[in-house]
């Protein structure tokens, strides 16, 4: 009843004075709602008109109620040992159908090239032999796995699930910020954000929005496509570290929605040269394992004295075709931020096409000329560890102290391969509820891409992460970021 009353109030509170956007200032950034104060972008006019019916009090109530709903749905992540609701803001991100078609085409192109790269570097290594990327760069990547050389995953698919992080710059141009091919997370929060917003602030039917709740079925279809025998359904399991993992909610949600087993390390055993899970009625073979941790998670698993490590045992099963792991081991090589700089060249090399989505300009500190430039311009650049993740270990030069910049200068000199640098890009902004007013906050976007061999599927929208701290460019949840619902408008 409380939710019904709130929704009724939100829909009925048409204010002629002090409407939400009267004092909203896009400032000097690229704002996805407004091209200038009081001037909505053409695709945003109906959205702004709808939101203008809300008062500041309505907005505060809606945000509070949305987080209550997310807590009821169990949509939490674990931070510092405590389950928390990912902070959520009800003002949605909106992407037009035309813009989404362009982004989707670029994402398909990129994932196709990355998949071919993984197959190549663990196969004939033609891109290395042809001098398009140095051997030392590939083999020094933190997550390059020599044990995967010669592996041939079914249907030629290495990166079954990809999360490609995109940003929109000050000119409204989209760039790829980084690639996530190992265990991209966040899709469950996308689905639950939509569910919470629909309960609290249902959009008018006149605004056509692409549905997103079918992702688990798309994922299941992707995994089933890997079966060697189409006449029988393979046994699929989602491998999780357990409740201690920050995204455990997502692991459990996807397993439940797909109707497959959720297993933890202690459930696994190798018998008869196959992977099994322990059940109350005995061992059950696992044919497809959707892993939700990095490859090194498998190292300490004990599958008997025959193998040097748990990872070696699992890789051997994959090499023999007795087990399929999604994403395939070895895909982490493409998550390396130095490798990232070569993806445009991969697209040209493997596909014979120009990239549809550009990279952010990137300086590779292992190159002497790049390194010298970086060291001389630390106050203007963002420095990232090549193997880093989660927004950790960054230096944002314009916001850093002189002592912080000097510390990174020494790190770069000591290990130049371990760092890249990029210009400080002021991400696009979206109006966000701050107390009883709206302020612009910087956002990025993580769409999810499923590679099935014969086709590549891009799920509509993705996870919009928002930097809730004023002026912050770091959107990661572990660094104080939150999220928004992402609407892809339908063509109809």
GIKAPE-V295835 format. One line per field, one symbol per residue. ss: DSSP state (@ for helix, = for strand, . for the rest). psi: psi as a letter, one per 20 degrees, with the letter a starting at -180 (. if undefined). burial: + if it has 9 or more other C-alpha atoms within 8 Angstrom, else -. Layout:
ss=???
psi=???
burial=???
This chain:
ss=.@@@@@@@@@@@..................=..===..==.@@@@@@@@@@....@@@@@@@@@@@@@@@@@...====..====..========.@@@@@@@@@@@@@@@@@@@@@@@@@....@@@@.....@@@@@......@@@.....@@@....========.....=======......@@@@@@@@@@@@@@........=.....@@@@@@@@@@...........====........@@@@@@@@@@@..===.@@@====..======..====..====...@@@@...........@@@@@@@@@@....===....@@@@@.@@@@..@@@@@@@@@......==..===...@@@@@@@@@....=====.........==@@@..@@@@@@@@@@@@@.@@@=====.....======..===============....===....=====.........@@@.=========...
psi=ggggggggghhimopiqlrgjhjpoibjropihpirpjnqqgiighgggghiiqrhhggggggghghgghghijmrqppkjppqpppppioqpppqgghhggggghgggghgghghgghghjdilhhghjjhppghggiiphkpnhiipiqnqqjjpgnhpqoopqqpahjjpqqpgrpnifmprihhhgghgggghhhhmpqqiiopppqiijghhgggggghiiqhoiiqpqoqqppqiaiiphkhggghgggghikrqoqrhiiqqpqkkqprqprhjaqpqphpooqkrrhihigipokrihqhrhghgghghghijiqpppqqqiiihiipighhiighhgghghikqqphoqrppppoiipggggggghikhiirpppphjrrjjqjqonghjqrhhghhghghgghhmhhjqrqqqopoqrqqpppodkrpqpqqqapnqppppjfirppoppdaooqpoippiqjoiqhikjrbrqqopoqqh.
burial=--+--++-+++-+++---++---+-+--+++++++-+--++--++--+---+++++-++++++-+++-+++---+++++---+-++-++++++++++--+--+++++++++++++++++++++-+-++----+---++--+-+++--++-+-+---++++++++++++++---+++++++++++-+++++++++-++++++-----++-+-----++-++-+++-++------++++++++---++++++++++++++-++++++-++++---+++++------+++++++++++--++-+-+---+-+++++++-+++--+++++++++++++++++++++++-+++++----+-++++-+++++---++--+---+++++++++++--+--++++--+---++--++-++---+++++++++-++++++++--+-+++++++++++++++---+++++++++++++---++++++--+++++++++++--
